[in-house]
Amino acid sequence: MRRLLCILLLLPAFAAAADTLRVGDRLLVSGDSTARVEELLGRPSHRSHRTAARHGRSGQSGERWQYRRDGRTITLTIVDDRVVGIEQGGD
């Protein structure tokens, strides 16, 4: 029972870590503005439009901004000029 309780208590921490990105000594988090994104990462190498239903905002359109950094692809989902998702992948 203790193990289950510990796992349940740690899940929100892992979920929060999934929507953060360390950029040098700074941190980009879900909810940050597009101005903050451009301050930390510059202009994206690719932008595309999409519906953001996956992030709990059904019916709202948004954008996906992609960056190439240190051999990996970073994809940000943007809705209403705010980051709603951060995905990181390798080559």
Secondary structure by P-SEA (a helix, b strand, c coil): caaaaaaaaaaaaaaaaaaccccccccccccccaaaaaaccccccbbbbbbccccccccbbbbbbbbbcccbbbbbbbccccccccccccc
